[in-house]
């Protein structure tokens, strides 16, 4: 059961890392007013806006002075999840 659990944890951590990069790229792209019909921009918005919307709805103060801080909140949440998941995995399994 150890290798299956180890593989599952590895996949979850890789998915969190990938989504963290998607959030970072989406935040950077939003600064330059991209073409909304570009497939990459549409993918980034489709992958991040539902999460950003929930964060904005849950924490109304994340939009401060014209700056949307929801990507930062999402990145901190992802980092927190990575730390928690790594904390539960025994070192011999990693």
Biopython code that builds the backbone (N, CA, C, O; Angstrom):
import numpy as np
from Bio.PDB.StructureBuilder import StructureBuilder

atoms = [
    (1, "UNK", "N", (0.821, -1.192, 0.000)),
    (1, "UNK", "CA", (0.000, 0.000, 0.000)),
    (1, "UNK", "C", (0.862, 1.252, 0.000)),
    (1, "UNK", "O", (0.388, 2.315, -0.402)),
    (2, "UNK", "N", (2.093, 1.164, 0.430)),
    (2, "UNK", "CA", (2.994, 2.313, 0.492)),
    (2, "UNK", "C", (3.271, 2.949, -0.858)),
    (2, "UNK", "O", (3.156, 4.168, -0.981)),
    (3, "UNK", "N", (3.630, 2.179, -1.875)),
    (3, "UNK", "CA", (3.899, 2.797, -3.172)),
    (3, "UNK", "C", (2.675, 3.477, -3.793)),
    (3, "UNK", "O", (2.806, 4.501, -4.465)),
    (4, "UNK", "N", (1.500, 2.915, -3.572)),
    (4, "UNK", "CA", (0.283, 3.536, -4.105)),
    (4, "UNK", "C", (0.036, 4.872, -3.413)),
    (4, "UNK", "O", (-0.262, 5.871, -4.067)),
    (5, "UNK", "N", (0.161, 4.885, -2.111)),
    (5, "UNK", "CA", (-0.019, 6.112, -1.346)),
    (5, "UNK", "C", (1.029, 7.150, -1.732)),
    (5, "UNK", "O", (0.714, 8.330, -1.886)),
    (6, "UNK", "N", (2.255, 6.714, -1.886)),
    (6, "UNK", "CA", (3.339, 7.610, -2.283)),
    (6, "UNK", "C", (3.081, 8.193, -3.667)),
    (6, "UNK", "O", (3.294, 9.385, -3.888)),
    (7, "UNK", "N", (2.633, 7.374, -4.585)),
    (7, "UNK", "CA", (2.319, 7.852, -5.925)),
    (7, "UNK", "C", (1.166, 8.832, -5.924)),
    (7, "UNK", "O", (1.200, 9.831, -6.642)),
    (8, "UNK", "N", (0.145, 8.559, -5.129)),
    (8, "UNK", "CA", (-0.993, 9.468, -5.023)),
    (8, "UNK", "C", (-0.573, 10.820, -4.454)),
    (8, "UNK", "O", (-0.985, 11.863, -4.962)),
    (9, "UNK", "N", (0.232, 10.807, -3.420)),
    (9, "UNK", "CA", (0.722, 12.050, -2.832)),
    (9, "UNK", "C", (1.561, 12.817, -3.854)),
    (9, "UNK", "O", (1.449, 14.038, -3.960)),
    (10, "UNK", "N", (2.397, 12.103, -4.601)),
    (10, "UNK", "CA", (3.219, 12.750, -5.622)),
    (10, "UNK", "C", (2.352, 13.430, -6.683)),
    (10, "UNK", "O", (2.630, 14.560, -7.085)),
    (11, "UNK", "N", (1.311, 12.746, -7.130)),
    (11, "UNK", "CA", (0.417, 13.319, -8.153)),
    (11, "UNK", "C", (-0.316, 14.543, -7.606)),
    (11, "UNK", "O", (-0.463, 15.542, -8.311)),
    (12, "UNK", "N", (-0.768, 14.474, -6.374)),
    (12, "UNK", "CA", (-1.465, 15.617, -5.769)),
    (12, "UNK", "C", (-0.526, 16.810, -5.642)),
    (12, "UNK", "O", (-0.912, 17.939, -5.946)),
    (13, "UNK", "N", (0.698, 16.569, -5.195)),
    (13, "UNK", "CA", (1.656, 17.672, -5.056)),
    (13, "UNK", "C", (2.022, 18.263, -6.413)),
    (13, "UNK", "O", (2.186, 19.478, -6.528)),
    (14, "UNK", "N", (2.151, 17.435, -7.435)),
    (14, "UNK", "CA", (2.450, 17.951, -8.769)),
    (14, "UNK", "C", (1.280, 18.762, -9.322)),
    (14, "UNK", "O", (1.493, 19.790, -9.965)),
    (15, "UNK", "N", (0.057, 18.315, -9.083)),
    (15, "UNK", "CA", (-1.121, 19.057, -9.535)),
    (15, "UNK", "C", (-1.217, 20.411, -8.831)),
    (15, "UNK", "O", (-1.547, 21.419, -9.456)),
    (16, "UNK", "N", (-0.928, 20.431, -7.536)),
    (16, "UNK", "CA", (-0.930, 21.706, -6.810)),
    (16, "UNK", "C", (0.148, 22.639, -7.342)),
    (16, "UNK", "O", (-0.087, 23.837, -7.496)),
    (17, "UNK", "N", (1.321, 22.098, -7.622)),
    (17, "UNK", "CA", (2.408, 22.913, -8.163)),
    (17, "UNK", "C", (2.044, 23.460, -9.543)),
    (17, "UNK", "O", (2.300, 24.628, -9.835)),
    (18, "UNK", "N", (1.455, 22.631, -10.382)),
    (18, "UNK", "CA", (1.031, 23.081, -11.712)),
    (18, "UNK", "C", (-0.021, 24.180, -11.611)),
    (18, "UNK", "O", (0.049, 25.176, -12.331)),
    (19, "UNK", "N", (-0.996, 24.004, -10.722)),
    (19, "UNK", "CA", (-2.037, 25.020, -10.583)),
    (19, "UNK", "C", (-1.467, 26.323, -10.016)),
    (19, "UNK", "O", (-1.923, 27.412, -10.364)),
    (20, "UNK", "N", (-0.483, 26.202, -9.153)),
    (20, "UNK", "CA", (0.164, 27.409, -8.621)),
    (20, "UNK", "C", (0.793, 28.205, -9.758)),
    (20, "UNK", "O", (0.695, 29.432, -9.783)),
    (21, "UNK", "N", (1.439, 27.518, -10.698)),
    (21, "UNK", "CA", (2.043, 28.211, -11.841)),
    (21, "UNK", "C", (0.985, 28.784, -12.768)),
    (21, "UNK", "O", (1.189, 29.850, -13.349)),
    (22, "UNK", "N", (-0.138, 28.098, -12.916)),
    (22, "UNK", "CA", (-1.229, 28.631, -13.725)),
    (22, "UNK", "C", (-1.766, 29.913, -13.111)),
    (22, "UNK", "O", (-2.064, 30.864, -13.833)),
    (23, "UNK", "N", (-1.895, 29.953, -11.797)),
    (23, "UNK", "CA", (-2.356, 31.161, -11.112)),
    (23, "UNK", "C", (-1.358, 32.303, -11.304)),
    (23, "UNK", "O", (-1.754, 33.439, -11.567)),
    (24, "UNK", "N", (-0.072, 32.003, -11.175)),
    (24, "UNK", "CA", (0.956, 33.035, -11.346)),
    (24, "UNK", "C", (0.932, 33.588, -12.768)),
    (24, "UNK", "O", (0.971, 34.803, -12.960)),
    (25, "UNK", "N", (0.868, 32.717, -13.754)),
    (25, "UNK", "CA", (0.849, 33.160, -15.154)),
    (25, "UNK", "C", (-0.423, 33.950, -15.448)),
    (25, "UNK", "O", (-0.381, 34.949, -16.165)),
    (26, "UNK", "N", (-1.546, 33.510, -14.902)),
    (26, "UNK", "CA", (-2.800, 34.225, -15.105)),
    (26, "UNK", "C", (-2.736, 35.630, -14.512)),
    (26, "UNK", "O", (-3.223, 36.584, -15.118)),
    (27, "UNK", "N", (-2.141, 35.756, -13.340)),
    (27, "UNK", "CA", (-2.007, 37.078, -12.719)),
    (27, "UNK", "C", (-1.092, 37.976, -13.551)),
    (27, "UNK", "O", (-1.381, 39.159, -13.728)),
    (28, "UNK", "N", (-0.005, 37.429, -14.057)),
    (28, "UNK", "CA", (0.912, 38.227, -14.873)),
    (28, "UNK", "C", (0.268, 38.650, -16.192)),
    (28, "UNK", "O", (0.444, 39.784, -16.638)),
    (29, "UNK", "N", (-0.476, 37.737, -16.812)),
    (29, "UNK", "CA", (-1.128, 38.057, -18.084)),
    (29, "UNK", "C", (-2.204, 39.130, -17.889)),
    (29, "UNK", "O", (-2.441, 39.942, -18.783)),
    (30, "UNK", "N", (-2.846, 39.134, -16.734)),
    (30, "UNK", "CA", (-3.910, 40.114, -16.505)),
    (30, "UNK", "C", (-3.388, 41.544, -16.434)),
    (30, "UNK", "O", (-4.168, 42.488, -16.564)),
    (31, "UNK", "N", (-2.100, 41.721, -16.233)),
    (31, "UNK", "CA", (-1.529, 43.073, -16.157)),
    (31, "UNK", "C", (-1.395, 43.733, -17.521)),
    (31, "UNK", "O", (-1.293, 44.958, -17.593)),
    (32, "UNK", "N", (-1.393, 42.955, -18.617)),
    (32, "UNK", "CA", (-1.098, 43.516, -19.938)),
    (32, "UNK", "C", (-2.318, 43.630, -20.847)),
    (32, "UNK", "O", (-2.164, 43.920, -22.034)),
    (33, "UNK", "N", (-3.515, 43.413, -20.333)),
    (33, "UNK", "CA", (-4.748, 43.505, -21.123)),
    (33, "UNK", "C", (-4.681, 42.635, -22.376)),
    (33, "UNK", "O", (-4.651, 43.160, -23.489)),
    (34, "UNK", "N", (-4.656, 41.332, -22.212)),
    (34, "UNK", "CA", (-4.501, 40.432, -23.361)),
    (34, "UNK", "C", (-5.784, 40.350, -24.193)),
    (34, "UNK", "O", (-6.854, 40.789, -23.772)),
    (35, "UNK", "N", (-5.640, 39.786, -25.359)),
    (35, "UNK", "CA", (-6.776, 39.540, -26.248)),
    (35, "UNK", "C", (-7.677, 38.487, -25.600)),
    (35, "UNK", "O", (-7.223, 37.368, -25.362)),
    (36, "UNK", "N", (-8.938, 38.811, -25.308)),
    (36, "UNK", "CA", (-9.811, 37.847, -24.621)),
    (36, "UNK", "C", (-10.178, 36.634, -25.470)),
    (36, "UNK", "O", (-10.701, 35.654, -24.941)),
    (37, "UNK", "N", (-9.916, 36.680, -26.775)),
    (37, "UNK", "CA", (-10.242, 35.553, -27.641)),
    (37, "UNK", "C", (-9.061, 34.614, -27.870)),
    (37, "UNK", "O", (-9.197, 33.599, -28.553)),
    (38, "UNK", "N", (-7.915, 34.945, -27.307)),
    (38, "UNK", "CA", (-6.744, 34.085, -27.418)),
    (38, "UNK", "C", (-7.011, 32.792, -26.635)),
    (38, "UNK", "O", (-7.462, 32.857, -25.491)),
    (39, "UNK", "N", (-6.744, 31.625, -27.225)),
    (39, "UNK", "CA", (-7.033, 30.360, -26.529)),
    (39, "UNK", "C", (-6.271, 30.195, -25.216)),
    (39, "UNK", "O", (-6.801, 29.621, -24.265)),
    (40, "UNK", "N", (-5.047, 30.686, -25.151)),
    (40, "UNK", "CA", (-4.268, 30.573, -23.909)),
    (40, "UNK", "C", (-4.906, 31.418, -22.820)),
    (40, "UNK", "O", (-5.040, 30.971, -21.681)),
    (41, "UNK", "N", (-5.298, 32.624, -23.161)),
    (41, "UNK", "CA", (-5.935, 33.518, -22.196)),
    (41, "UNK", "C", (-7.271, 32.933, -21.744)),
    (41, "UNK", "O", (-7.612, 32.996, -20.563)),
    (42, "UNK", "N", (-8.019, 32.371, -22.675)),
    (42, "UNK", "CA", (-9.297, 31.761, -22.319)),
    (42, "UNK", "C", (-9.095, 30.570, -21.382)),
    (42, "UNK", "O", (-9.873, 30.378, -20.448)),
    (43, "UNK", "N", (-8.052, 29.769, -21.628)),
    (43, "UNK", "CA", (-7.758, 28.646, -20.740)),
    (43, "UNK", "C", (-7.386, 29.140, -19.348)),
    (43, "UNK", "O", (-7.886, 28.629, -18.346)),
    (44, "UNK", "N", (-6.500, 30.143, -19.291)),
    (44, "UNK", "CA", (-6.069, 30.670, -18.000)),
    (44, "UNK", "C", (-7.240, 31.241, -17.210)),
    (44, "UNK", "O", (-7.364, 30.994, -16.010)),
    (45, "UNK", "N", (-8.084, 31.991, -17.872)),
    (45, "UNK", "CA", (-9.251, 32.559, -17.180)),
    (45, "UNK", "C", (-10.227, 31.470, -16.765)),
    (45, "UNK", "O", (-10.785, 31.512, -15.669)),
    (46, "UNK", "N", (-10.429, 30.514, -17.629)),
    (46, "UNK", "CA", (-11.342, 29.420, -17.287)),
    (46, "UNK", "C", (-10.842, 28.571, -16.128)),
    (46, "UNK", "O", (-11.634, 28.038, -15.351)),
    (47, "UNK", "N", (-9.530, 28.449, -16.016)),
    (47, "UNK", "CA", (-8.946, 27.624, -14.952)),
    (47, "UNK", "C", (-8.843, 28.366, -13.622)),
    (47, "UNK", "O", (-8.822, 27.736, -12.564)),
    (48, "UNK", "N", (-8.777, 29.711, -13.663)),
    (48, "UNK", "CA", (-8.535, 30.446, -12.426)),
    (48, "UNK", "C", (-9.719, 31.282, -11.941)),
    (48, "UNK", "O", (-9.881, 31.465, -10.734)),
    (49, "UNK", "N", (-10.537, 31.786, -12.842)),
    (49, "UNK", "CA", (-11.612, 32.695, -12.421)),
    (49, "UNK", "C", (-12.621, 32.063, -11.460)),
    (49, "UNK", "O", (-13.067, 32.754, -10.544)),
    (50, "UNK", "N", (-13.011, 30.786, -11.613)),
    (50, "UNK", "CA", (-13.934, 30.227, -10.607)),
    (50, "UNK", "C", (-13.354, 30.247, -9.193)),
    (50, "UNK", "O", (-14.071, 30.511, -8.228)),
    (51, "UNK", "N", (-12.070, 29.970, -9.074)),
    (51, "UNK", "CA", (-11.425, 29.995, -7.750)),
    (51, "UNK", "C", (-11.288, 31.436, -7.264)),
    (51, "UNK", "O", (-11.564, 31.727, -6.101)),
    (52, "UNK", "N", (-10.861, 32.340, -8.153)),
    (52, "UNK", "CA", (-10.739, 33.743, -7.775)),
    (52, "UNK", "C", (-12.086, 34.310, -7.341)),
    (52, "UNK", "O", (-12.152, 35.078, -6.382)),
    (53, "UNK", "N", (-13.162, 33.938, -8.038)),
    (53, "UNK", "CA", (-14.497, 34.425, -7.704)),
    (53, "UNK", "C", (-14.893, 33.995, -6.294)),
    (53, "UNK", "O", (-15.431, 34.788, -5.521)),
    (54, "UNK", "N", (-14.622, 32.745, -5.973)),
    (54, "UNK", "CA", (-14.962, 32.259, -4.622)),
    (54, "UNK", "C", (-14.149, 32.978, -3.553)),
    (54, "UNK", "O", (-14.668, 33.295, -2.483)),
    (55, "UNK", "N", (-12.881, 33.234, -3.840)),
    (55, "UNK", "CA", (-12.050, 33.956, -2.875)),
    (55, "UNK", "C", (-12.562, 35.383, -2.708)),
    (55, "UNK", "O", (-12.648, 35.882, -1.586)),
    (56, "UNK", "N", (-12.901, 36.041, -3.813)),
    (56, "UNK", "CA", (-13.418, 37.411, -3.744)),
    (56, "UNK", "C", (-14.741, 37.467, -3.001)),
    (56, "UNK", "O", (-14.999, 38.420, -2.265)),
    (57, "UNK", "N", (-15.574, 36.465, -3.183)),
    (57, "UNK", "CA", (-16.862, 36.433, -2.502)),
    (57, "UNK", "C", (-16.691, 36.152, -1.013)),
    (57, "UNK", "O", (-17.412, 36.699, -0.180)),
    (58, "UNK", "N", (-15.731, 35.294, -0.691)),
    (58, "UNK", "CA", (-15.502, 34.905, 0.699)),
    (58, "UNK", "C", (-14.754, 35.986, 1.469)),
    (58, "UNK", "O", (-15.047, 36.231, 2.639)),
    (59, "UNK", "N", (-13.792, 36.632, 0.821)),
    (59, "UNK", "CA", (-13.006, 37.702, 1.440)),
    (59, "UNK", "C", (-13.169, 38.978, 0.618)),
    (59, "UNK", "O", (-12.418, 39.195, -0.333)),
    (60, "UNK", "N", (-14.121, 39.812, 0.963)),
    (60, "UNK", "CA", (-14.374, 40.991, 0.129)),
    (60, "UNK", "C", (-13.240, 42.017, 0.133)),
    (60, "UNK", "O", (-13.214, 42.899, -0.726)),
    (61, "UNK", "N", (-12.325, 41.924, 1.058)),
    (61, "UNK", "CA", (-11.247, 42.908, 1.134)),
    (61, "UNK", "C", (-10.076, 42.587, 0.204)),
    (61, "UNK", "O", (-9.089, 43.323, 0.206)),
    (62, "UNK", "N", (-10.146, 41.520, -0.586)),
    (62, "UNK", "CA", (-9.016, 41.164, -1.441)),
    (62, "UNK", "C", (-8.892, 42.078, -2.651)),
    (62, "UNK", "O", (-7.901, 42.004, -3.378)),
    (63, "UNK", "N", (-9.876, 42.937, -2.878)),
    (63, "UNK", "CA", (-9.794, 43.909, -3.972)),
    (63, "UNK", "C", (-9.541, 45.261, -3.327)),
    (63, "UNK", "O", (-10.478, 45.998, -3.022)),
    (64, "UNK", "N", (-8.251, 45.587, -3.118)),
    (64, "UNK", "CA", (-7.859, 46.774, -2.363)),
    (64, "UNK", "C", (-7.234, 47.792, -3.300)),
    (64, "UNK", "O", (-6.242, 47.494, -3.966)),
    (65, "UNK", "N", (-7.791, 48.966, -3.357)),
    (65, "UNK", "CA", (-7.202, 50.058, -4.129)),
    (65, "UNK", "C", (-7.031, 49.749, -5.598)),
    (65, "UNK", "O", (-6.051, 50.184, -6.203)),
    (66, "UNK", "N", (-7.949, 49.012, -6.189)),
    (66, "UNK", "CA", (-7.849, 48.682, -7.603)),
    (66, "UNK", "C", (-6.950, 47.501, -7.914)),
    (66, "UNK", "O", (-6.749, 47.166, -9.081)),
    (67, "UNK", "N", (-6.407, 46.867, -6.890)),
    (67, "UNK", "CA", (-5.527, 45.712, -7.078)),
    (67, "UNK", "C", (-6.242, 44.473, -6.538)),
    (67, "UNK", "O", (-6.693, 44.448, -5.393)),
    (68, "UNK", "N", (-6.333, 43.466, -7.369)),
    (68, "UNK", "CA", (-6.968, 42.209, -6.976)),
    (68, "UNK", "C", (-5.937, 41.314, -6.303)),
    (68, "UNK", "O", (-4.965, 40.888, -6.927)),
    (69, "UNK", "N", (-6.159, 41.036, -5.031)),
    (69, "UNK", "CA", (-5.214, 40.210, -4.275)),
    (69, "UNK", "C", (-5.631, 38.742, -4.205)),
    (69, "UNK", "O", (-4.990, 37.954, -3.511)),
    (70, "UNK", "N", (-6.694, 38.368, -4.911)),
    (70, "UNK", "CA", (-7.148, 36.972, -4.841)),
    (70, "UNK", "C", (-6.106, 35.974, -5.353)),
    (70, "UNK", "O", (-6.034, 34.874, -4.805)),
    (71, "UNK", "N", (-5.285, 36.293, -6.383)),
    (71, "UNK", "CA", (-4.243, 35.328, -6.752)),
    (71, "UNK", "C", (-3.246, 35.063, -5.618)),
    (71, "UNK", "O", (-2.768, 33.940, -5.456)),
    (72, "UNK", "N", (-2.939, 36.087, -4.849)),
    (72, "UNK", "CA", (-2.004, 35.905, -3.726)),
    (72, "UNK", "C", (-2.624, 35.004, -2.669)),
    (72, "UNK", "O", (-1.950, 34.136, -2.114)),
    (73, "UNK", "N", (-3.910, 35.208, -2.390)),
    (73, "UNK", "CA", (-4.599, 34.363, -1.413)),
    (73, "UNK", "C", (-4.623, 32.919, -1.891)),
    (73, "UNK", "O", (-4.411, 32.002, -1.098)),
    (74, "UNK", "N", (-4.879, 32.706, -3.178)),
    (74, "UNK", "CA", (-4.911, 31.349, -3.730)),
    (74, "UNK", "C", (-3.528, 30.704, -3.656)),
    (74, "UNK", "O", (-3.412, 29.529, -3.308)),
    (75, "UNK", "N", (-2.490, 31.457, -3.979)),
    (75, "UNK", "CA", (-1.129, 30.913, -3.919)),
    (75, "UNK", "C", (-0.767, 30.546, -2.484)),
    (75, "UNK", "O", (-0.182, 29.488, -2.249)),
    (76, "UNK", "N", (-1.105, 31.401, -1.522)),
    (76, "UNK", "CA", (-0.842, 31.069, -0.118)),
    (76, "UNK", "C", (-1.606, 29.819, 0.315)),
    (76, "UNK", "O", (-1.083, 29.002, 1.073)),
    (77, "UNK", "N", (-2.834, 29.670, -0.161)),
    (77, "UNK", "CA", (-3.612, 28.473, 0.179)),
    (77, "UNK", "C", (-2.971, 27.215, -0.417)),
    (77, "UNK", "O", (-2.928, 26.168, 0.228)),
    (78, "UNK", "N", (-2.481, 27.327, -1.638)),
    (78, "UNK", "CA", (-1.816, 26.177, -2.274)),
    (78, "UNK", "C", (-0.540, 25.817, -1.513)),
    (78, "UNK", "O", (-0.281, 24.641, -1.257)),
    (79, "UNK", "N", (0.248, 26.816, -1.154)),
    (79, "UNK", "CA", (1.469, 26.556, -0.389)),
    (79, "UNK", "C", (1.129, 25.917, 0.955)),
    (79, "UNK", "O", (1.819, 24.996, 1.391)),
    (80, "UNK", "N", (0.080, 26.392, 1.611)),
    (80, "UNK", "CA", (-0.353, 25.807, 2.874)),
    (80, "UNK", "C", (-0.730, 24.337, 2.688)),
    (80, "UNK", "O", (-0.335, 23.486, 3.485)),
    (81, "UNK", "N", (-1.498, 24.038, 1.628)),
    (81, "UNK", "CA", (-1.870, 22.644, 1.360)),
    (81, "UNK", "C", (-0.652, 21.770, 1.090)),
    (81, "UNK", "O", (-0.586, 20.631, 1.553)),
    (82, "UNK", "N", (0.316, 22.304, 0.340)),
    (82, "UNK", "CA", (1.536, 21.537, 0.077)),
    (82, "UNK", "C", (2.275, 21.220, 1.365)),
    (82, "UNK", "O", (2.764, 20.105, 1.541)),
    (83, "UNK", "N", (2.360, 22.176, 2.254)),
    (83, "UNK", "CA", (3.059, 21.957, 3.526)),
    (83, "UNK", "C", (2.310, 20.932, 4.376)),
    (83, "UNK", "O", (2.928, 20.053, 4.976)),
    (84, "UNK", "N", (0.992, 21.042, 4.429)),
    (84, "UNK", "CA", (0.194, 20.096, 5.213)),
    (84, "UNK", "C", (0.332, 18.679, 4.652)),
    (84, "UNK", "O", (0.514, 17.722, 5.405)),
    (85, "UNK", "N", (0.246, 18.554, 3.332)),
    (85, "UNK", "CA", (0.355, 17.220, 2.721)),
    (85, "UNK", "C", (1.736, 16.638, 2.960)),
    (85, "UNK", "O", (1.862, 15.458, 3.286)),
    (86, "UNK", "N", (2.770, 17.448, 2.801)),
    (86, "UNK", "CA", (4.129, 16.943, 3.043)),
    (86, "UNK", "C", (4.338, 16.600, 4.509)),
    (86, "UNK", "O", (5.142, 15.721, 4.822)),
    (87, "UNK", "N", (3.637, 17.270, 5.414)),
    (87, "UNK", "CA", (3.760, 16.983, 6.840)),
    (87, "UNK", "C", (3.152, 15.652, 7.230)),
    (87, "UNK", "O", (3.586, 15.043, 8.207)),
    (88, "UNK", "N", (2.163, 15.188, 6.495)),
    (88, "UNK", "CA", (1.518, 13.928, 6.819)),
    (88, "UNK", "C", (2.201, 12.719, 6.194)),
    (88, "UNK", "O", (1.924, 11.579, 6.567)),
    (89, "UNK", "N", (3.079, 12.968, 5.257)),
    (89, "UNK", "CA", (3.753, 11.861, 4.583)),
    (89, "UNK", "C", (5.033, 11.525, 5.357)),
    (89, "UNK", "O", (5.866, 12.403, 5.582)),
    (90, "UNK", "N", (5.191, 10.277, 5.761)),
    (90, "UNK", "CA", (6.437, 9.902, 6.447)),
    (90, "UNK", "C", (7.637, 10.123, 5.519)),
    (90, "UNK", "O", (7.542, 9.941, 4.305)),
    (91, "UNK", "N", (8.746, 10.512, 6.105)),
    (91, "UNK", "CA", (9.949, 10.817, 5.328)),
    (91, "UNK", "C", (10.462, 9.603, 4.547)),
    (91, "UNK", "O", (11.078, 9.767, 3.494)),
    (92, "UNK", "N", (10.218, 8.407, 5.041)),
    (92, "UNK", "CA", (10.680, 7.209, 4.347)),
    (92, "UNK", "C", (9.926, 7.001, 3.046)),
    (92, "UNK", "O", (10.429, 6.339, 2.138)),
    (93, "UNK", "N", (8.715, 7.562, 2.942)),
    (93, "UNK", "CA", (7.917, 7.382, 1.748)),
    (93, "UNK", "C", (8.236, 8.425, 0.683)),
    (93, "UNK", "O", (7.962, 8.187, -0.493)),
    (94, "UNK", "N", (8.788, 9.539, 1.040)),
    (94, "UNK", "CA", (9.069, 10.608, 0.077)),
    (94, "UNK", "C", (10.307, 10.320, -0.659)),
    (94, "UNK", "O", (10.712, 11.105, -1.517)),
]
sb = StructureBuilder()
sb.init_structure("model")
sb.init_model(0)
sb.init_chain("A")
sb.init_seg("    ")
for serial, (resi, resn, name, xyz) in enumerate(atoms, 1):
    if name == "N":
        sb.init_residue(resn, " ", resi, " ")
    sb.init_atom(name, np.array(xyz, "f"), 0.0, 1.0, " ", f" {name:<3s}", serial, name[0])
structure = sb.get_structure()
